[in-house]
Amino acid sequence: MQQILPLFASDFTLITPKLGYKKNDGFVYYQLSGLPLYHHIESDLHSFRFITANMVVQGYCTRREIADAFGISYDSIKQNVKKLTEDGIEKFFLDKRQGYSYKLYGETLDRIQNKLYQGKSNAEIAREEDISEGSITAAIKKGKLKKKNYPQ
């Protein structure tokens, strides 16, 4: 799924009558009643998500106003607000996408390693073992498997 990035206008844009933002020199600055509130680098999506969720939690604006102001989905704002209120700030910036291949352990790992030593390709092994080629590539990068050099 392609991610829809927030759209930042170059001049000062109002989110609500009291809350607005301005993009300047690669940064986005948020102001509340003319006073500086937050800022972040334009490309920093983690900070954008945290700041917009925090503005909703603080009652400065609604989820709909954020979605309309930045051209992003209402559901993504809703998820960010839920994440902030349930998990807190410290867990908000953690990337939870640290998956693993549950199939690459024990005998399966040994079988795949032997096939790699025989010179078979990752794609060929993946078809034979009914796993994704990416799982094998990831295991090689992590050092769980070795691509070549059969041990003597």
C-alpha positions as CSV (number, residue, x, y, z in Angstrom):
1,M,0.0,0.0,0.0
2,Q,1.4,3.4,-1.0
3,Q,1.6,5.9,1.9
4,I,-0.1,9.2,1.4
5,L,2.2,11.9,2.8
6,P,0.9,15.0,4.5
7,L,0.8,18.0,2.2
8,F,2.4,21.1,3.7
9,A,1.4,24.5,2.1
10,S,4.2,27.1,1.8
11,D,2.3,30.0,3.4
12,F,0.7,30.1,6.8
13,T,-2.3,27.8,6.8
14,L,-5.0,27.7,9.4
15,I,-6.2,24.4,10.8
16,T,-8.7,26.1,13.2
17,P,-9.2,29.8,13.8
18,K,-6.5,29.7,16.5
19,L,-4.2,26.9,15.2
20,G,-2.1,27.0,12.1
21,Y,1.2,25.9,10.5
22,K,3.8,27.2,8.1
23,K,6.5,25.5,6.1
24,N,9.9,27.3,6.0
25,D,13.3,26.0,4.9
26,G,12.4,22.3,5.3
27,F,10.8,22.7,8.7
28,V,7.1,22.8,9.6
29,Y,6.2,25.3,12.4
30,Y,2.9,25.1,14.3
31,Q,1.4,28.1,16.1
32,L,-1.5,28.5,18.5
33,S,-2.9,32.0,18.8
34,G,0.3,33.3,17.3
35,L,2.6,31.6,19.8
36,P,5.0,28.8,18.7
37,L,3.8,25.4,19.6
38,Y,5.8,22.7,17.8
39,H,8.1,22.2,14.9
40,H,9.6,19.3,13.0
41,I,11.6,18.6,9.8
42,E,9.2,18.3,6.9
43,S,10.2,14.7,6.1
44,D,9.9,13.5,9.7
45,L,6.7,11.5,9.6
46,H,7.1,10.2,13.2
47,S,7.2,13.7,14.6
48,F,4.3,14.8,12.3
49,R,2.1,11.9,13.6
50,F,3.0,12.6,17.2
51,I,2.5,16.3,17.0
52,T,-0.9,16.1,15.2
53,A,-2.1,13.4,17.6
54,N,-1.0,15.5,20.5
55,M,-2.8,18.5,19.2
56,V,-6.0,16.5,19.1
57,V,-5.5,15.0,22.5
58,Q,-4.8,18.5,24.0
59,G,-8.1,19.7,22.4
60,Y,-6.5,22.3,20.0
61,C,-8.3,20.7,17.1
62,T,-10.3,17.7,15.9
63,R,-9.2,14.7,14.0
64,R,-11.3,15.9,11.0
65,E,-9.6,19.3,11.0
66,I,-6.2,17.7,10.9
67,A,-7.2,15.3,8.1
68,D,-8.6,18.1,6.0
69,A,-5.7,20.5,6.6
70,F,-3.0,18.0,5.5
71,G,-4.9,15.9,3.0
72,I,-4.5,12.6,5.0
73,S,-7.1,10.0,6.0
74,Y,-9.2,10.5,9.0
75,D,-8.5,6.9,10.1
76,S,-4.8,7.4,10.2
77,I,-5.3,10.4,12.6
78,K,-7.7,8.2,14.6
79,Q,-5.0,5.5,14.9
80,N,-2.3,7.9,15.9
81,V,-4.5,9.5,18.6
82,K,-5.3,6.0,19.9
83,K,-1.7,5.0,19.9
84,L,-0.7,8.1,21.8
85,T,-3.4,7.8,24.4
86,E,-3.0,4.1,25.0
87,D,0.7,3.5,24.6
88,G,2.1,6.9,25.6
89,I,4.9,9.0,24.2
90,E,7.8,6.6,24.8
91,K,6.2,3.9,22.6
92,F,4.9,6.2,20.0
93,F,8.3,6.4,18.1
94,L,9.1,2.7,18.2
95,D,9.0,0.9,14.9
96,K,7.2,-2.3,15.8
97,R,7.8,-3.9,12.4
98,Q,10.5,-6.2,13.6
99,G,9.2,-9.4,12.1
100,Y,10.9,-12.8,11.9
101,S,10.3,-15.9,9.8
102,Y,8.9,-18.5,12.1
103,K,9.7,-21.2,9.6
104,L,13.5,-20.7,9.7
105,Y,14.4,-22.6,12.8
106,G,15.9,-26.0,13.6
107,E,15.8,-28.6,10.8
108,T,14.4,-26.2,8.3
109,L,17.3,-23.8,8.8
110,D,19.8,-26.7,8.4
111,R,18.1,-27.9,5.2
112,I,18.1,-24.5,3.7
113,Q,21.8,-24.0,4.7
114,N,22.7,-27.3,2.9
115,K,20.9,-26.2,-0.2
116,L,22.7,-22.9,-0.2
117,Y,26.0,-24.8,0.1
118,Q,24.9,-26.9,-3.0
119,G,24.7,-23.6,-4.9
120,K,20.9,-23.4,-5.2
121,S,19.4,-19.9,-5.6
122,N,17.2,-18.3,-2.9
123,A,14.2,-18.4,-5.2
124,E,14.6,-22.1,-5.9
125,I,15.0,-22.9,-2.2
126,A,12.0,-20.8,-1.3
127,R,9.8,-22.7,-3.8
128,E,11.0,-26.0,-2.5
129,E,10.5,-25.1,1.2
130,D,7.3,-23.1,0.7
131,I,8.6,-20.0,2.3
132,S,9.2,-16.5,0.9
133,E,12.5,-15.6,-0.8
134,G,12.6,-12.6,1.4
135,S,12.8,-14.8,4.5
136,I,15.9,-16.5,3.2
137,T,17.5,-13.1,2.2
138,A,16.8,-11.7,5.6
139,A,18.3,-14.7,7.4
140,I,21.5,-14.3,5.2
141,K,21.7,-10.6,6.1
142,K,21.3,-11.4,9.8
143,G,24.0,-14.1,9.7
144,K,21.7,-17.0,10.4
145,L,22.5,-18.4,7.0
146,K,25.6,-18.3,4.8
147,K,25.3,-18.0,1.0
148,K,28.5,-19.8,-0.1
149,N,31.8,-21.3,1.1
150,Y,30.9,-24.9,2.2
151,P,32.7,-25.6,5.5
152,Q,35.6,-28.0,4.9
